[in-house]
Amino acid sequence: MKRKFESIKSRNVFAINNSYTKAPKKTFLIFSIVCLIVLIIFGFKVLDANWGELFSSFDLFVSRISDLFKWDWKDFLKPDSLGNVFFNKAMSSIFLTMLIAFSGTIIGVILAIPVSILAAGNIVQNKFINNTAKTIIAFFRTVPSFVYALIFVGYFGQTNLTVTIVLAIFTFSITSKIFFERIEHINTRIFISQQATGAGKFRAFRTAVVPQISNHITSATFYALETNIRYISVIGGVTKFGIGRMIDSSIEYDEWGRVGFLLTLLILTVVFLEVLIYFVKNYILLDRDFILDQKDQKKYNNLIKQISKLNNVNFYIKFILQKDLNESLIEAKNNKDNEKVLLIKQEIKKTKHDFKQEFKNNLNKEKKEFEKFKLENINSKSWFIWDDDKKINIRRDKKYLSDFNFKVMFLKEQMIKEIEESALNEHKEYLKTLTINEVIKKNPRKWIKRVSLYLILFTIFIYSLSFISFHLESSQTIQNTNNNLLEMLKFNWASFFRASGNAPYSVLYLIFETLSIAIVGTLIGAIFAYIYGLLSSEKVVNYYVAKFFVVFTSILRSVPTYIYAIFFITLVGMGPFTATLAIAMGTIGMLTKYNREIFDEINLKIVYQLESTGLNKFQVFKYGIMPQTTSSIVSYIVYRFDINFKEVSVLGVVGAGNMGYLLNSYFSQHYFHEFGALLFGIMLFTFFVEYVSTVLRAKLNLGINPWYVDRVILFFKHKNFAVYKANEYLVFGSEKLDYSQSEAFYSYTNKEIYKKAKEISKAQKIKFNLAWYLSYIDYFKLSKEKIKDYKEAKKIYLEHNKNFNTKIKLKKVDRKNDIEIILNKKKTQIKVILDNLKNKKDELSKKEFKIQSLEVKKAVSFIKKSTKIKLESLDY
C-alpha cells in the first residue's frame, strides 16, 4: 500500500546514466497557497465588503477630489475672529511639524544606536545582553504609535513635547532594527584584529565599525524623518498639535478646500524630502561627484542606460539606421544650417516610418506563409526549423522576428561593450594626465561635505529643540495617569474570547478582523501593483507609457495611507472595509516601485528564445518573465503585509477599522481593563506576524527554513532512509547511492512498478491489484515462470515484502549501533580532555589555568558540534 501511495504522490523521477533525481517537493508552496486561500475567503466574509456602495459613490468621490482643489485664497488670507490668518497658520504649522519631526527623529536615532550595538552578537558577545536588547527593540515595535501619544498626554499634556517623545519612540522602533541588522552583517575582522594589537574596544569600534555603518545611519535617519512627517498628522490629531490638528478641524467643519491645501503642503514636504534624501545619498554619502572625470563618465553611463531601456525596434532605428543622419544633424546644427537641419529631420522621420512599415509587413508576410504551410503540412514537427547559432527550434512564422531580436541583442551588447571600453580608456588617459595638485584640490570636499552635513543637522536639531515647550502636568494628573497604567495591567481576560463588559467585540475577533484587512488590502494592492509595475517598466512597455505610470504611481506613493482612509470614509463610511481600501492604496504605491525595478532586471534573452518557438504573449510572460520575478515580488508582498498589519491599528484613529477605533475609545472612556487586554493582544500577534514575515522572506529569498522545520524534515528523512537503503539493496545487492539518489530511486522503483501494472491491467484485462503484484514480481525478478493466479502472486509479493521489512529493521539496528559508537566516542574524548586539565591544575598558575580552561571549553564545544553533524548526517 505504501509503495502504491508513493508511486501516485511522487512527482517526475529521472534516471540518467545510473543516476537518479526527482523534482523538488512543493510542500511549502501548496501549504502557503491553501493557507492564503482560506484566510482570503474568511477575510472577505469578515470584512463584509460593500463594493456596490463604493462604485455607486464614485461621483461623490470625484466631487470630493474636486472640492480638495477648490482653494479660496480670499478665505485663506482673511483673518478670523481671533486675528489668525489660515495661510500663515498653515505655513507655520508645516514648518513647526518639520522641526518637531526632526528633533524626534534625531533623539530616536541617538537612542537606537547603543541599543542596536548591544543587540549585535558580533560586537557584544554576551547572550543575556543581546537578548535583552533584542527584546526591547521588539517590544517597542509592537505598540501602535498613537498609543504612546494617548499615554504621554497624561504626563506632558497636549504639547509638542509629547509629539517629540512619541516620534522619538517611533523612530527608535524603526531604526533600531535597521541598525542592528546592518551591524550584524559588517566585516568584524578589522574590529577583532585591532583589539588583538592592543586597541581598546571603544577605539576599535570607532575606527573599524563606525566607517561601515555611518552611511546607513544617515540614510535610516532621513528615512525615519520622511516616515515621521507622513504620520505626524495622526499623532497630531491625538495631541491636538500642528498640521494634524488643522486637518482634523477642517474635516470636522467640512472645509475640504482647506483640507486639500493642507494635504498638498504635506505631500510637497514629503516629495521635497525624497529629493533631498536622493541628493544626500548620492552626492554626500556615496561621493558620486568625487569621480574626478565625473562629467565624462556620466555621459557614457547615460548612453548605456538609454541603450538598455530602448526596445529593439527603436534601438535599431536610432542607433543603426539613423546613426549617420544623427551625426549629420549635429554637424548641421553646429554650422547653423537651418535648411539642412530641416531636411535631415524629415529624412529621419521618413526612415523611421519606412522601417516600421517594412518590419510590420515582414511579420505579416511570414505569418501568412506559415498559415498556408500549416494547411499543407499537418505534422507539427515540420513547423519548426533548427537554428544552429541560437541552438533552439524556431517556428517558421517567428524566423524574421527571432533573427531581428537576436541580431539587435548582439548589437546592443556589442555597443555597450564598446562604450564601456571607451569610458575605461578615457578614464585611463585622464589618470595619466592627472596631477597631484588636482587630486589634493578635489579631495578635501569629501570630508568638508560630511562635516557640513552633520553641522547643518546638528544646528537644525538644536534650533528645533528651542521650539519644544517643556511642560509637565500637575502631580494629580500624573498620579491619575500612573493609576491608569496600573489599571491597564488588570486585563479583562474574558474580553479575549468574547464580548464582555465594555468590549463590544472580543480581542480574538478584532485581531482576526485586522488580519483580514491586512491580507485582503495587501492582496488587492499587490494585484494592481503587479499590473502597474509591468506598465511602468520600459522593458515591458514603450517609454511614454512607462513614464506616465511612473509619475502616476509616484503621486499615489506620496500620499500617506491614513489620508486615503479619510477619503474612503466619505464614500463607504467608517469601518473595516474603508481600512482595506486605504491599505490597498498604500500597497499599490510602494509595491509598484519595487515591481518596476524587478521587471527592469529581467533577462530578455530568455523572452526572445520563447518568442522564437511560437509561444503567444501570455505563454512568453508565464514561462519567460514570471519565473524570473515571482520570488522577489512575493518577498516584497510579504514585507508589505508586515507593514500593513501594523498600519491597520493606526487607521482606526480616523475611523477606518474597529481595532484602532476601539483602542482609542477604550482609553478616552477610561475602559482601561479592556484597553490593556486589547493592547496585549495586539502586541502578541504583532510579534507573531513579524516572526512569520521574517521566516517567509528567509524562505523565499534564501531558501532557509526555521530550525524546527529543518528538525522535522531531518527526522522524517532519517526515518525513511532505512526504507530507501533496503529498497536499493534488494534491487542492486549493494548500497552505493547517496541519500538524495536513494530517495529518488525508491520513487523511481515505485513509478516503474505502477506504470507496468497499468499496462498489464489494460493488456490482460485483469484487476489492478493482481497487475500490481505481477509488475512487482517482474521488476524484482522474483519468478522466472509466468504467474496468473492471484493467491500465488500475492504469496510471492508478501514473502519478498517480508524480506524488505527485515532489511529495514536491520538497517535501523545498524544505525542505532552507529549512534552509540559516536556518542561513546564523544564522551571518551571529552573525558580525556577534562582529565588532562584536572591533572595539570596544580602545575599551572591561575592565569595559565584560566587560559587552558578557555581552550578546553572551545575543544569540548567543537567535539559536541562535530558529533551533532555526524548524528544528523544522512549518508551513513
Residue pairs with C-beta under 8 A, 6 or more apart in sequence:
3 749
3 750
3 753
3 776
4 750
4 754
4 772
6 746
6 747
6 750
7 747
7 750
7 751
7 753
7 754
8 754
10 22
10 747
10 750
10 751
11 22
11 23
11 25
11 26
12 22
12 23
13 20
13 21
13 22
13 23
13 744
13 747
13 748
13 751
14 20
14 21
14 22
14 744
15 748
19 741
20 737
20 741
20 744
20 745
20 748
21 740
21 741
21 744
22 743
22 744
22 747
22 748
28 699
32 696
36 519
39 515
39 516
39 519
40 519
40 520
40 523
42 512
42 516
43 515
43 516
43 517
43 519
43 520
44 516
44 520
46 512
46 513
46 516
46 576
47 513
47 516
47 517
47 520
47 576
47 577
47 580
48 576
48 577
49 520
49 577
49 580
50 572
50 577
53 571
53 572
54 571
54 572
54 577
54 581
57 571
57 572
60 570
60 571
61 567
61 570
61 571
64 256
64 567
64 570
64 571
65 567
67 256
67 257
67 260
68 256
68 257
68 259
68 260
68 263
69 257
69 260
70 256
70 257
70 260
71 257
71 260
71 261
72 257
73 87
75 86
75 257
75 258
76 85
76 86
76 87
76 90
76 258
76 261
77 85
77 86
77 87
78 85
78 86
79 85
80 86
86 258
89 246
90 243
90 246
90 261
90 262
90 265
91 265
93 242
93 243
93 245
93 246
94 243
94 265
94 266
94 269
96 160
96 242
96 467
97 229
97 232
97 236
97 242
97 243
97 244
97 269
98 229
98 269
99 460
99 463
99 464
99 467
100 160
100 163
100 164
100 167
100 232
100 241
100 242
100 464
100 467
100 468
101 167
101 225
101 228
101 229
101 232
102 225
102 460
102 461
102 464
103 164
103 167
103 461
103 464
103 465
103 467
103 468
104 163
104 164
104 165
104 166
104 167
104 168
104 170
104 171
104 228
105 167
105 168
105 171
105 221
105 224
105 225
105 228
106 221
106 457
106 461
107 164
107 168
107 171
108 167
108 168
108 169
108 170
108 171
108 172
108 174
108 175
108 224
109 171
109 172
109 175
109 217
109 220
109 221
109 224
111 168
111 172
111 176
112 171
112 172
112 175
112 176
112 179
113 179
113 217
115 133
115 136
115 137
115 172
115 176
115 180
116 133
116 137
116 175
116 176
116 177
116 179
116 180
116 183
117 123
117 124
117 179
117 183
117 205
118 124
118 129
118 130
118 132
118 133
119 130
119 133
119 134
119 137
119 176
119 180
120 130
120 180
120 183
120 184
121 127
121 130
121 184
122 183
122 184
122 186
122 188
123 183
123 188
123 191
123 205
123 209
124 130
133 180
134 180
137 173
137 176
137 177
137 180
138 687
138 690
139 683
140 169
140 172
140 173
140 176
141 173
141 177
141 646
141 686
141 690
142 682
142 683
142 684
142 686
142 687
142 690
143 679
143 682
143 683
144 646
144 649
144 650
144 660
144 663
144 682
145 166
145 169
145 170
145 231
145 234
145 235
145 650
146 234
146 235
146 238
146 650
146 653
146 660
146 664
147 663
147 667
147 679
148 165
148 166
148 169
148 170
149 162
149 163
149 166
149 235
149 238
149 239
150 238
150 664
150 667
151 481
151 485
152 162
152 165
152 166
153 162
153 238
153 239
154 473
154 477
154 478
154 480
154 481
154 484
155 162
155 472
155 473
155 478
155 481
156 162
156 165
156 471
156 472
156 473
157 471
157 473
158 239
158 240
158 241
159 239
159 241
159 469
159 471
160 241
160 242
160 467
160 468
160 469
161 468
161 469
161 470
161 471
162 239
162 241
163 232
163 235
163 236
163 239
163 241
163 242
164 468
166 235
166 239
167 228
167 232
167 235
170 227
170 228
170 231
171 224
171 228
174 220
174 223
174 224
174 227
175 220
175 221
175 224
178 216
178 220
178 223
179 213
179 216
179 217
179 220
182 213
182 216
183 209
183 213
186 209
186 212
186 213
187 212
190 207
190 208
191 204
191 205
191 208
191 209
194 203
194 204
194 207
194 208
195 201
195 204
199 207
215 285
215 286
218 280
218 285
218 453
219 277
219 281
219 285
222 273
222 276
222 277
222 280
222 281
223 277
225 273
226 270
226 273
226 274
226 277
229 266
229 269
229 270
229 273
230 266
230 270
230 560
231 560
231 562
231 650
232 242
232 243
232 244
233 242
233 243
233 244
233 247
233 266
233 560
233 562
234 244
234 562
234 650
234 653
234 654
235 241
235 244
236 242
236 243
236 244
236 245
236 247
236 248
237 244
237 245
237 247
237 248
237 653
237 654
238 244
238 653
238 664
239 245
243 262
243 265
243 266
246 258
246 262
247 259
247 262
247 263
250 256
250 258
250 259
250 262
251 259
251 566
259 566
263 559
263 563
266 560
267 558
267 559
270 558
270 560
271 558
274 558
280 453
282 288
283 289
283 449
284 449
284 450
284 453
287 446
287 449
288 294
289 445
290 442
290 445
290 446
291 297
292 430
292 434
292 438
292 439
292 442
293 426
293 427
293 430
296 423
296 426
296 427
296 430
297 423
297 427
300 419
300 420
300 422
300 423
300 426
301 423
303 419
304 416
304 419
304 420
307 315
307 319
307 412
307 415
307 416
307 419
308 412
308 416
309 538
309 539
309 543
310 318
310 538
310 543
311 538
311 542
312 404
312 405
312 408
312 409
313 355
313 356
313 359
314 542
314 543
315 408
315 411
315 412
316 355
316 404
316 408
316 411
317 351
317 352
317 355
317 356
318 326
319 411
319 415
320 411
321 351
321 352
321 355
322 348
322 351
322 352
325 344
325 347
325 348
325 351
326 348
328 340
328 344
329 341
329 344
329 345
329 348
332 340
332 341
332 344
333 341
359 404
362 400
363 400
363 401
366 396
366 397
366 398
366 399
366 400
366 401
367 397
369 396
369 397
370 383
370 395
370 396
370 397
371 397
373 383
373 396
374 383
377 383
383 395
383 396
383 614
384 393
384 394
384 395
384 396
384 613
384 614
385 393
385 394
385 395
385 396
385 399
386 392
386 393
386 394
387 393
387 394
387 402
387 612
389 406
390 402
390 406
390 609
390 612
392 609
392 612
392 613
393 612
393 613
394 402
394 612
394 613
395 612
395 613
395 614
397 614
398 611
398 612
398 613
398 614
401 611
401 612
402 608
402 611
402 612
405 608
405 611
405 612
406 608
409 604
409 605
409 608
472 478
473 481
484 670
484 672
487 672
487 673
487 676
488 672
488 673
488 675
488 676
488 679
489 676
490 672
490 673
490 676
491 673
491 676
491 677
491 680
492 500
492 501
492 503
492 673
492 674
492 676
492 677
493 677
494 500
494 501
495 501
495 503
495 506
495 507
495 673
495 674
495 677
495 678
496 506
496 507
496 508
496 677
496 681
497 506
497 507
497 508
498 506
499 505
499 506
500 506
501 671
501 673
501 674
502 666
502 669
502 671
502 674
503 662
503 666
503 671
503 674
503 677
503 678
504 662
505 513
505 658
505 662
507 677
507 678
507 680
507 681
508 681
510 658
510 659
510 662
510 678
510 681
511 659
511 681
511 682
511 685
513 576
513 657
513 658
513 659
514 645
514 648
514 649
514 657
514 659
514 685
515 645
515 685
515 689
516 576
516 580
517 576
517 579
517 580
517 583
517 644
517 648
517 657
518 583
518 641
518 644
518 645
518 648
519 641
520 580
520 584
521 579
521 580
521 581
521 582
521 583
521 584
521 586
521 587
521 644
521 648
522 583
522 584
522 587
522 637
522 640
522 641
522 644
524 580
524 581
524 584
524 587
525 583
525 584
525 585
525 586
525 587
525 588
525 591
525 640
526 587
526 591
526 637
526 640
528 584
528 588
528 592
529 587
529 588
529 590
529 591
529 592
529 595
530 591
530 595
530 633
532 549
532 552
532 553
532 588
532 592
532 595
533 591
533 592
533 594
533 595
533 596
533 598
533 599
533 633
534 540
534 541
534 595
534 599
535 541
535 545
535 546
535 549
536 546
536 549
536 550
536 553
536 592
536 596
537 546
537 595
537 596
537 599
537 600
538 546
538 600
539 599
539 600
539 602
539 604
540 546
540 599
540 625
549 592
550 596
553 588
553 589
553 592
553 593
554 593
556 585
556 588
556 589
556 592
557 589
557 590
557 592
557 593
558 589
559 585
559 589
560 586
561 582
561 583
561 585
561 586
561 647
561 651
562 582
562 650
562 651
562 653
562 654
562 656
564 581
564 582
564 585
564 586
565 578
565 579
565 581
565 582
565 651
565 654
565 655
565 656
566 654
568 578
568 581
568 582
568 656
569 578
569 654
569 655
569 656
572 578
572 581
574 655
574 656
574 661
575 655
575 656
575 657
575 658
576 656
576 657
576 658
578 651
578 655
578 656
578 657
579 648
579 651
579 652
579 656
579 657
582 651
582 656
583 644
583 647
583 648
583 651
586 644
586 647
587 640
587 644
590 640
590 643
591 633
591 636
591 637
591 640
594 633
594 636
595 629
595 633
595 636
598 629
598 632
598 633
598 636
599 625
599 629
602 625
602 628
602 629
603 628
606 624
606 628
607 620
607 624
607 625
609 624
610 619
610 620
610 623
610 624
611 620
615 623
631 700
631 701
632 701
634 700
635 696
635 697
635 700
635 701
638 693
638 696
638 697
638 700
639 693
639 697
641 689
641 693
642 689
642 690
642 693
645 686
645 689
646 686
648 657
648 659
648 660
649 657
649 659
649 660
649 663
649 682
650 660
651 657
651 660
652 658
652 659
652 660
652 661
652 662
652 663
652 664
653 660
653 661
653 664
655 661
659 678
659 682
662 674
662 678
663 675
663 678
663 679
663 682
665 671
666 672
666 674
666 675
666 678
667 675
695 706
698 704
698 706
699 705
705 713
714 872
717 739
717 874
718 815
718 874
720 743
721 739
721 742
721 743
721 811
721 874
722 808
722 811
722 812
722 815
723 746
723 808
724 739
724 742
724 743
724 745
724 746
725 735
725 742
725 811
726 804
726 807
726 808
726 811
727 742
727 745
727 746
727 749
727 804
728 734
728 735
728 736
728 737
728 742
728 745
728 746
729 735
729 807
730 780
730 800
730 803
730 804
730 807
731 745
731 749
731 780
735 742
737 745
738 874
738 875
739 874
739 875
749 779
752 779
753 772
753 775
753 776
753 779
754 772
754 775
756 775
756 778
756 779
757 768
757 771
757 772
757 774
757 775
757 776
758 768
758 771
760 766
760 771
760 774
760 775
761 767
761 768
761 770
761 771
764 771
769 790
770 790
770 793
773 790
773 793
773 794
773 796
773 797
774 787
774 793
776 782
776 797
776 800
777 783
777 787
777 793
777 796
777 797
777 800
780 800
782 796
782 800
783 796
787 793
787 796
815 876
818 876
819 871
822 867
822 870
822 871
823 867
825 867
826 863
826 864
826 867
829 863
830 860
830 863
833 856
833 859
833 860
833 863
834 856
834 860
837 852
837 853
837 856
840 849
840 852
841 849
844 852
